[in-house]
Amino acid sequence: MTKPERYGAIAAIEAAHWNEQSSVKQRAVKVELRPPIQTTPADFHRLAGGPDREGMFGGFAGMAPTIGSVGIYVLRECEIRGLAFAYLDGRLVDQPDLIPGYVRHDVDRGQQPQLNPNLPVRKIEGLSVAFVSNAYQIYGHWLLDIIPRLWIAIEICGVDKSSNFIIPNGTPKFAVEIMRDYFEIPTSVNFDLDRENLLLEEVIVPSLPHNDHFFHLIMNEFVDWLLTHPKVVDTQTASTIFPNLIYVTRKKFRGVSTSYARSIANEEQVLELVESMGFTVLSPEDLAWHEQISIFSQARVIAGEDGSGLHNAIFSSPKSVVVCLNPANQVQVSIAALRGQQITVLCSSDADSPEMGREIDLDRLYRALQIAKNSTGIPTQPQQLARDDVVTNERDSITSRSKLNKIQTRSNPMQRLSNARHAVLLSSYVPETDVGLAVGDYYLDLLRRNFADCTVYVGVNTGSCERWRVMLAQSGLDIVVCEVPQNLSINSDVAGFQAALRTLRATRANHEFYWFGHTKGASHQRFENAEALRAVIEQNFWSRRTEVEARCEPTRHGAFPALPMPAAGPNEPVIAYLQSIFPSRYQPIGYVATYTFFGLTGIALRNFLGSADNRFFENNLLDGTGVSRYFFEGGFSWIADMAGFEPLLLHKNLDVSIGNSWLHGPCAPNEFSENQRRVAQMIEIWRSDRTNYDFQGWPVWVGDKIQLGQNLMTKNEFFSLHPKYKL
């Protein structure tokens, strides 16, 4: 079968408003009900020690694509072939909100045998609704693809329930019951998609509520509608006890599933483990739909095998945590992103061979479930320790004593789990000098004044004195000391930040804003050398918590640099390195967080920590990566841009001279207002096309020379070649 001819040109399908529908007589009209909207990344936690496949799902979690508008297509004299594939004059109506990419791929390869133009045609008069999508025998597709389309047609558009609702023969009983009980559809038009096509006088085809299962926010409206449906409310009212911890099993369903084979080789041990940890084992197919919705809406930790049953986590709250075993695709991660849930995926090493049975690593499953319970505040049993890397007595019957001993002797990176809203990552180098100790004391005082209620992760760089460690211990602050391992030691703030991030990933602390800074000036000969600059940074960064909380929108902003300025060039090595360790969809903007003071939102940073390759945390950053010792100043904060977030430009309080005449002018780092204007222009251009954005660079001072692109020139050489920048 050849690729079908498309009927999908923008000129062919016009937009209209629903209240104008009665007067619109075009052959094909899209009525837009909700505008396009950008999605948000998922709060993804990657547990150490798993196969590389888990990193792929971290990459999916980091994506934040813009989803097109949601609405309905009104088509006249339309032929329906197969599962709601609409044809006008023999041409397929091909739109991304009607046909997912993976289905389109099957269509183009001729793997949709029902799309036969030579079948007999049955004509249906009046208004019809075609809403049944791919894989109509599977509950998960009804939940995510089909029922939401029916809801859009009836509840959003107000389509008459006496219209012709087109469903295929063999529609599952549960689906028929949902249409009857939740939408009060009295009758439906059944058809045999293998033996006939339908010619509909007028048909409404609702949008899918997602683009390739990256969900539009209209899905949250759909979930809210179901949660307040009388059948669900009555169930919740009648029962006051619902389990907090749910494990979703496919054990009963496995023999009758029409999905590809999935099995767990050590399933009995898995069930024994989760039950010993207080989880209720649930087979959703045993329950009525209103019971499923009610139970999942109250659950706080939901674990289980990937599949339709676990997709019910879409009814769970944003405060819930999901642990997904052996995911087949990114759908569960996308559900977590939609609902604002934390998610961990655990893949078996043999996940590509499901027919052989996948063995679940019980140690990692235990740790993932324990972390999930801790993060929701569910108290552990008295004999359980608060450390996620120590296995308690409850597991002795599951894991051999030799394996227990091996786990118990592992080093424990966790010092504390903090839920303070803000956290500080301070890269420190404090030598045993008067200047170094004075700078250290300055930063401790600064933190007491601005972040006394927060956790401070202090990366202690090689060469720092023991007195600095004593000062940290006696500071009265919530300090987590993060020593730089010898193999990561770099004469730069890079090493301290890397050590703090390693600890942050291990502790999985949950903060909304992370403030990055370093002990500026501790290696100088005089305290006064950087005193004015420290004052500028404090007034324009460290003291701005109130502004950040008021203006920084986590669904829009990912970073808040203190003194942003355009980078010297496109920085191909930095981008290549970031893309090699961090799966991303977008290009970075190309700004420098001048002097290496910047902030990241919790979503942006946790997205990176959950999906970045282990090489970033385990290898020296200057060892063959192509990045320089200035990586955190001009590079690291780009992880937010690469996930689709834009930076928040903080209001500047003052503009003072740092004292050197060559720092003034169009490429000077202290030209705050001018640099901010340039970066704002860059953001505007990037916002219009994040994927193909191309930044060519701006002149930047590097010591007493000026860099533009890859060229480093003396001041005289630069202004001779580029007179437009002349002071």
N, C-alpha and C positions, 0 to 999 in steps of 0.2 A: 504494500500500500504506500503510495507516495504522500508527501507532505500535503495537507489540505490547503486550499487557497483561503487566505484570511479575509475576513470582513472586520477590520479593526482599526482602520485609519481614523485619526482624530476628527477629520472632517466628516466622517460618516456617522460617528456617534457623538451627538451634541449633548451638552449639559443643560439641565432645566431645573427649576424649583418644583417641589411636589405640588404646591398650591397652584401652579400654572399647568399642571399635567393635563387637565381637561381640555385645554385649548391647544396643546401641542400635538401635532399630527405627523411628526417625522417618523420615518421607518424605524429608526433606532435612537433612543434617547436614554442618557444616564441621568437619573435624578440623584444628586449628591446630598446625602443626609448628614455626613460627618466629614470634616475637612481632612486633608493629609496631616499626619502627625509623626514626629520623631519618637522612636521607641527609646527605652533606656536599657543599659546593660544589666545582666543578672548579677546578683551578689553571689559570686562563685567561689567556693573554697576547694582548693586542690590538696588532698591529703598526700603527704610525702610517701614515696616508696612504691607508687603505682606504675603501670605501663604507660608508655608514651601516648597511647590512645586517649588517655584522660585529658592530656593537654589540648587535644583537638576540641573537646567540648568547652574548655576554658576559652578557646578562640571564639567559639560561637557565643559564649556568654558575654564576651567583650564587644560584640557587634551591637550597634544601635542604629539600624537603618530607618529611613523615613518611609512610612507606610502610606500608600495612596489613599484617596478619599474612599469612603464606604457609602454605598447607596443601592439603588435598584436600577436595573436596565429594563426599559419598556420597549418591547419588540413587537412588530406586527407582521402577520403572515410568516411566522417563524417555524422552522422545522427543528424538532428536537430528536437528536440521535443519541443513543446510549444514555449515560447518566448526565442529563441536563447540558449536553453539548448543543449550543444553539447555532443554527445555520440560517443565513439569509441569502436567498438566490444561490444556494449551493456553496456558500463561503462561510467558513467557521468564524463566529464572533469570538475573537481571541483577545482577551483583556487579562492583565495580571491578577485582577480581583475576581476573575471568574475561573481561570484555569491555573493551578499552581505550576511552577516550573517543572517539577518532576513528572507531573501528568502530561504537560506539553511535550516533554521529551519522549514519553511513550507514544503520544499521538504522532509525532514526527517519524518515529521508528516503525509505525504501523502496528503497535502493540495494544491498540484499543479496537478489538475486532468488531465491537458493536457499531462502530462508525461506518456503517455500510449504506451507501446512498441508494442501493437497489432494493432495499426492503420495501414491502407494502407500506403505504402511508395511510394513517387514520386521522381524520380531521376532527378537532375539538373546537366547538363554538364557545364564544364568550371569553371571559377573563380567566387565565390559568396562572398558576405559580409553579415554576420549575426550580427546585431547590435542593434536590438530592445529588450529592457529589460522589467523588471517588470512594471505593471500598465501603459501600453502603451496608455490608453485613457486619461491620466492626463497630463496636460501641464507641471507641475513641474517636472515630470519624463522625459519628452522629453528634458526639459531645462538642467537638471543636469545629467541625465544618458544616454540618447539616442543620442541627437544631438552631444554632444562632442565625442562620439564614431565614429559617421559618419565623423566628422571633422578629427579625428586621422587617419582614413583610407584614406581619400582623400587628405587632405592638408598636413599631416605629412608624410604619406607613399607613396602618389602619386598613389593610386589605380585607375585604369582605370575606368572612369565614365560609361563605357558601360558594366561593370561587372553586375552580378546578385545581386541586392540589395534586400534582403529578408525582406518583411514587412507582417504583418498579415492582413487578411480581417478586415475591420472596423477601419483601421488607421484613426485618425481624419483628417478632411480637413485641419486644420492649419498645421499639420505635413507634409502632402503631399505638401502643398504650400511652406513650408520652404525647403524641399528637392529639389523642382524645382527651387525656386528663389535664394537660397543661395549656392546650390551645383550643380545645372544644371544637375541633374540626369534625363536622358530622360525617362527611363522605370524602373519599379520595378517588382519583382516577388511576387505576392500576394499568400498567402496560408491560408487555414482554419485550424487553430491550434487545433480545436476540432475534426477534421475529418481525418487529414492526418499528417504524418511525412515526412520530406524531407531527401533524401540521396544526399549529395553534393560531387561532384568529388573533388573539392578543395575549401576550405572556409577560409576566414579571419574573425576572431572574435576579435575585438579591446577590450582592457582593459576598464573597468570602470575607470573614472578619480578620484576615491576615494576608500577608504576602509571603508565601512559602513558609508558613507557620512562624513568622515574626508578627506578633499580634497587634492589631489596632486597639486603642483604648476602649473602643465600643464594646469589646469583650468584657470589660469590667462592668459596664452597664448591664450586659446580659446576665452576668453572674449575680449582680445586685438584685435584678428582677427575680431570678430564681430563688435567691435566699429569702425574699419577702413574699414568695408565693404562698397562698393559704395552706397548701398541702405540706409545705416544708415548715411553716410556722406552727401548724398544728402538731407536727411531729416533735418539734423542739419543745413546745409547751407541755406535751404529754410526758416527756422524759427529761429528767433533771440531771442524769448522769451519762456522760459520753467519755470515751477514753481519750486521754491526752496523747498517748503514744500508739501509733498504728503501724503495723507491718502488713503490706498488701502482697498476698501470695497469688500466684497463678497455678498453684498445684492442682486444684479441682478443674480449672478451665483448660489446662494444657492439652488434654486429650481431645477436646472438641474445637480448639482454636483454629480459625481459618487463616491466622497470621502465620509467618514462617516459624519453624520449630524453635522453641526456646526451652532450655532446661538447665537446672542447677544440679551438678553432680553430687554435692554434699548438702542437699536441701534439708535433710532432717537435722543436721548439725546447725544449720542457719536458723531453723525454726526454734530449736532448743535454746540457742544463744539469745535471740530477740525476746523470747518469752521470759527468759531469766532476767532480762533487763527491764521487764515491766511492760513490754509491748503487747497489744492485742492483735492477734493474727486475724486478718480479715480477708474473706473472699467476697468481693463486691457483688458478684453475680448472684449471690444468695439473698441479696437485699433489694427491696423496692427502691425506686430512684429517690423518692423523698427521704428515705432512710439513709441512703448513701450521701446525699447532699448534706443532711443534718450532721452526720457523724464527721465527715471531712471538714465541715465548717468549724467544728469545735476542736479538732486535733491540733496539736502544737508541733509534734514531730511526726512526719510521714515518711516511711521507708518502704522499699519494696522493689520488685523487678520492674523494669521499664515496660510500659504497655498501657492499655486502655484503663485498667483499674487505677494505676498510679496517676493517670491524668486527672482523676477526681480531685487532686490537690488544687485544682483551679478554684475549688470552693473554699479553700483554707485561707486564713488571714495572712496579711503581710508579715506578721510576727512569727509565722511558722517556719520550720526548717524541713527540707526535703533531702533524703538520701536515696539516690537512684542507682540501682544495680544494673550493670551491663546495658547502658542505653544504646538503642539502635540508631537514633538520630537526635537532633537538637531540640525536639518538641518539648521535652520536660524542662529543659533549660529555658526555653522561651516562655513557658507557663510561669516559671519562677520569676523571670524578668517582668512579665505582665503584672503579677500579683505582688511584687516586691518581696519575694521570699528568698531566704538563703538556700543554696543548693550545693550538695557534694555529689559527684558521680564516682562510682567505683567500678572499674572494668576488670574482668578476669583476663589473665594473660592469654587465654585461648578464646577471646571474645569473637574472633573471626570464624570460629568453627562451632557454631551453636549445636550442630547435630551430634557432636561428641559429648555435650554436657559441659557446662562451665563451672569450674570450682571457684567458690567465693573465698577469698582470703579472710579467715575469721578474725585475725588480729586487726586488720585494717577496718573491717566492718565494726568491730567492737569500738575502736577508737573514734570512728566517724559518728556512731550513734551516741557515744558518751559526750563528744564535743557538741553534737546537736542538742542533747539534753541540757548541757551546761549553758549553752548560748540562749536557750529559752527560759532559763531560770528554774527549770524543774529540779527539785532537790534529788540528790543521789541517795542511795541506801547508805546507812551508817558505815557499813564495811567497805564501801567504795571510796577510793581516794580521789582527790580532785585533779589528779594528774592524768592526762590522756595517754601516757605512754607506759603506765603501770597496769598490769592486768590483775584483777582481784580474784578472791577465792571462788566467786561464782562461776569462773571459767575453767576451773581445774578439771571438770568432767568433760570439757570440750577440747582443750588443747593439751598436748603432752607436757610433762614437767620440764623436759629439756628445752622446749620452745619457750616456756614461761621464763626460765632462767635467762635465756638469751634476750628476751624483751626487757626484763627487769633490770638488766645491767646496761642498757642503752643510756646514753647521756640524755638529760631532760632539758630542752631549751625553754620550757615554760616556767616563767617566774610568777606571773599573775595574769588574770583576765580582768580587764577594766572596761567599764561601760561609760566612762566620762565622755562628754560630747566632743571635746577637743583633745588632741594629743600633739606633742612636739617631738620631732626627730632632730636631735642636735648632734651634728658631727663635731667632735672635739679633738683638738690637739693642744694640750696644756703642758709645756715643758717646765722644768724646775728653774724658772727665771722670774725676776720681779715682774716683767711685762706679762709673761704667760699666766702667772698666778693672779695678777690684777685683772686680766681679761676674763679668766675663769670666774673670778668673784663677781665681775660685772654681769656675766650671763646668768649666774645663779640669782642675783638680785633682780635682773630683768624678768626671769621666770617667776619669781615669787610675786612680783607686781602684776604680771599679766596672765599667768597660767598656774596659779597656786592650787587650783582644783583639778588639775589635769595630770595624766601620766606623761612623763618625759622619757623618751627612749634615747639614751646618750651613747652614741658610738664613740668608743675610746680608741683613738688612733695610736699606732705604735710610736713610742717615744714620749708618750704622756707620763708624767711623774706620778709616784704613789700618793703624793700629797693631794693631787687632783681627785683621786679616787676617794680619799678620806673626806674631802670637801663635798663630794657628791653624797656620800653616806650620811654626812651630818647636816645636809642642806634643809631637812624638814620637808622636802618635796617628794612626790611619788616618782622616784627615779628607778628606771630599769637600765642597768649598766650592760652595754653590748660591746664586749671586747672584740677588736679586730683580729681575726686569726692571722697567723704569720703569713700564710700563703696569699692572703688578700691585701696585705699591707701595701699602701701607696702613699707617697708624699703629697696628699691632697685630701680634701674633704670627701672625695669619692669613697674611700675605704670606710670611714665612719658611717656614712649613709648606708652603705651596703651591709654593714654589720647590724645596724638598727633595723633595716628591712628584713634581714634574715630572722631576727628575733620576732618582729611583728608578724611575719608569716607563720612562724611556729606557734606563737601564742594565740593567733587568730582573734586578737582584741578587736572590738567593734566601736570605732569612733566615726563621727560624721565629718570632721575636718582635721587634716594633718598639716602641721606647720613645720617646714624644713628650714633649718638655719645652721650656721657653724660659728665657731669661735674666731670671728674675724679679727685679725691683728695680733693673735697670740704669738706668732713667730717673728713679729717686727722688733726692731731695736728699741723703739720708744712707744709707750702707751699712746701718746698723742698722735702717732702716725695715722691711726684709723679712728680716732675718737670722734671726729666730725661725721665720718661715714656711719659709725655705729648709731649716732644720734639720728641721722637721716633714716636709717633702716628701722630704728625703734618707732619713730613717729609715723612712718609710712608703711609699716608691716606689723611689728609685734603688738602694737597697741590697737589693732583694727578688728578685734573679735566682734564687737557690736556691729560694725559695718558688714563684715562677712556673714554673720548670722542673718542680717536683714536683707542683703542683696544677693547672696550666693544661692542660686537655685540648683540643687543637686541633679535635677533632671535636665538641666541646661548647661551648667558650668562644671568644669572639671578641675581647673587650676585657678589660683589667684597669685600671680607673681608680684613681688614687691615693686620692682623698678623695671618693667619690661622694655626691651628695645629690640629692633630687628636684628636678626643674626647676620653675620658677615657674608654668608652664602648659603647655597642649598644644603650643604652638610651631608653629602651623599653617604660617607662612611657611617655617620651617626644613625641616619635613617635605615641604612642596610642592616646595621647591628640590631636596632630596635625591632625591625621587622623579622629578623632571624630568631629572636627570642620571644616575641610577643605577637601572636596572630592578630592582624588588624585589617580594617577595611579602608581607612581614610589616610590621607596625607597629613603630616603635621603642619602647623602654621609657620613655624620658623622664627619664633621670638626667643630672646635670651632672657632668662631670669637673672638680671644683672646682679653680680656679687653673690649669687647662689642663695637667695632668700625667696622662697615661694611656698605656696600651700596647695594641697590637693584635697578634693572631696573624698569622703569615704568610699563612695561607689567607684570612683575612678581608680583609687589606689587598690582597693580590695579586688577589683577586676583584674588588675595587673598581678597582684600577689597570687591570685588563684589560678592564673593561666600562663604566667611567664615560665619559660624553660628553666630547668634547674641550673643550667650553666651560668645564668646571671647571678645566682646566689653562691655558687660553689667555686667559680673561677675568678682569677685576678682580672679586673676589667681592662687592664692595659695589655693583656697577654693575647695579642693577635686579633683583637676585636675591631681595631680601626678607630676606636674612640680615644679621646685624650683625657688628661687629668681634669679637664673642665666639663666633663660629661654631664654632671648634675646642674651646672649653670646653663648650658645650652644643649639640652637633649632629653634628660629624664622626664621633665614635666610634660613632654610631648606625648607621653602615653595617654594623657587625657584627650588631646586632639585626635589621636589615632583611633580612639573609641567613639568619636563623634561629638565630644563635649567641647565647648568653646571656653576660653579663659575669661574670668571676671577681671576687669581693669579697675583696681582700687583708686579712689579719689586721692590725689596727692595733697598733703598738708602744706609742704614747704618746698622751696627750691633754693638750695644753698650751694655755694662754691665749695669744692673739696680742697681747693688750694693750688692746683696745678693749672697753668694757663692753657696747656695743650689739651686739657679735658673739656674746654669750652667749644661750642660750635656744633655743626649739623651731625657729627658722628660721635658726639660725646655721651657717655653713660649718664651724666647728671643733667642732661637736657630733658627733664622729666616730662613736661607737657608735650614737647615736640615728639619725643619717642613714643609717648602714649598715643598721640594722634596717628603716627605711622602704624603702630601695631593695631589700632582700631581699624584702619583701612585694610590691613592684611586680613583681619578677622572677617570683615565684610566680604572680601573677595573669596576667602576660603569657605565661608558659609554658603555661598551660591553654588559651589561645586567642590565638595570635600574630597571626592575621589580623585579628581584630575588637577587639583590645586598645584601650582608650580611657583615657588618663591626663588628669586634669583639672587637676593642678598642686598645688604646695605653696608656702607663703610663702617667699620668698628675699630676702635683703638685697641691694640694688643701691646701692652707695655708702652714704649715710646714710638711704636710703628702703627701703621694702619692696614687693616686687612679688608679686602673686598673680594668675595668669592674665594678662590684658592690662592690669591696673590697677596703677599705681605710686603709692604713698601715703607720706605722712610716717609716722614711727613712731607719733605720737599718733593720727592718722587710722586707721591699721591696727588698733591694739589697741582702739580705740573700736568699730570695726565688727566685729572678730573677737576678742572677749574670751577665747575658749577658748585662744588662743595667748599670753595674758598672761604676762609674765615672772614 
